[in-house]
Amino acid sequence: MKSYLSNDTEAKLKKTKELPPHIHFIGIGGIGMSALAMILAKKGYSISGSDQKKNQTLKKFEENKVHIFPTQVESNIDEILKVHGKNILVVRSSAIRRDNLELDRAKKYNLKIKHRSEILAFLIEQKRSIIVSGSHGKTTASTYIATLFSYANKNPTAIIGGIVPLYKSNYNFGNSEFLIAEADESDGSLVKFNPNIGLITNLELEHVDHYINLEALIETMKQFAQKCDCLITNFDCDNLRANIQNSKWFSIQKVINIDFALIPKESNGCEIIAEYYEKEKFIDVIKIPVPGIHNLSNAAAAIAACRVAGILFKDIKKGIDNLKLPSRRFEFKGLWKNRVIVEDYAHHPSEIDAAISIASSIIKTKNNLSKILPKRIVTIFQPHRYSRTQKFQEEFAKSLSKSDLVFITPIYSAGEDKIEGINNKNIGHKLKKIKPNLEIYTPDNNQNLIKLIKEHTFEKDLILIMGAGDINLICENLFLELINNKLISNDIAA
């Protein structure tokens, strides 16, 4: 099979200009920003950053002699200029508001300012790259690819939007010529990338704060597709099949006319047995050691990317047994008073469906992650962004209705301004119409949430904590036993 990451690619690598010797990241603790900052620090750049959060990521920066400012104020820029002069670069993400004080001071001094995507584009151009995009599964698929590469002794540089179990980090500073990274479609910045291999996991309307409709998102993905030397897409996704021109197909539903197929045969709630095909030819039976049909699709995507990259199937198979989900993707956190605690990053209706489906499968198959066999699904859902909540209220209610008990917290704004009339109670009202007998609570604050959880959950409940905000940190106050046993991480994706 032709490799799109062969030595022939060397001639295509662009000679990019080096970045300024000192780089300052506004909001360095975010999951995307922190990986870039650490890679650049490992490459020898002087790095500083600011972040008001307190988490393990910031501690790692300090261990690597990266100076962290605990607030985002104008004087931070003044201090950096005194030490490094004006030949510095300031990096921001889309999460940084235009009225940010550091950003404003950098503009006044006419400093170089780049979006985080431009830094990732710089790193992509220096490597042979596999870049993963899609509405769902980017972090999982890219985690799988990086893991399979590592077990095939390729040691890639990896920039991932979650904590990769193999690396215990959201990045890997590899010594090979390979780079694996996510392409974030949330702000359209992925059109800046020129990947050797592009991968799109699926496509449906998301990030409604940026895209007015699905057609706008499709147009952005078309631009990304045109930038890829080779593009791998999911045949099982109607929107991809109808709108995106690709090079290779992967599927978990179909073998005929599919380049890479992984067809499920058995599932016990914790793993899936599947038959693997290439170009309609049966290759082997594979055991994927993670639950969920969506994770099987992510595994198929990862195998396809590795094969297109030229990795032999026998080397891929060595790593498959070691596949693990990234942090906050149906992550078993431990037991609290004989309740099974699971955390998931789900913040879109499709993702909630997928997480609840895994929980349901565990209960039905009587195969569990711990010594407790759960009997009920209890969901604690924190809506993420007012714009998303406004757009998907009905869909959220429908997805959550598959639970036995539901807690819906106040909305995590992610920096958005409030939208009048949009709150957690809207979802609760719609959910009650769908399932009148369902026990639903919509507390006004976190203290009330914890009180309600203590009062209304029982032993042998599977408590599924979902959301992309700070719901994991909020629940630490309740699951204190887990913290003392160091089973809950202090990291939060931003």
Buried (B, 14 or more C-beta within 10 A) or exposed (E): EEBBBEEEBEEEBEEEEEBBEBBBBBBBBBBBBBBBBBBBBBBEBBBBBBBEBEBEBBEBBEEEEBBBBEEBBBEBBEBBBEEBEEEBBBBBBBBBEEEBBBBEBBEEEEBBBBBBBBBBBBBBBBBBBBBBBBBBBBBBBBBBBBBBBBBBEBBBBBBBBBBBBBBEBBBBBBEBBBBBBBBBBBBBBBBBBBBBBBBBBBBBBBBBBBBEEBEBBBEBBEEBBEBBBBBBBBBBBEBBBEBBEBBBBBBBBEBEEBBBBBBBEEBEBBBBEBBBBBEEEEBEEBEBBBBBBBBBBBBBBBBBBBBBBBBEBEBBBEBBEEBBBBBBBBBBBBBBEEBBBBBBBBBBBBBBBBBBBBBBBBBEEEBBBBEBEBEBBBBBBBBBBBBBBBBBBBBBBBBBBBBBBBBBBBBBBBEBEEBEEBBBBBBBEBBBEEBEEBEBBBBEEBEBBBBBBEEEBEEBBBBBBBBBBBBBBBBBEBBEBBBEEEBBBBBBBB
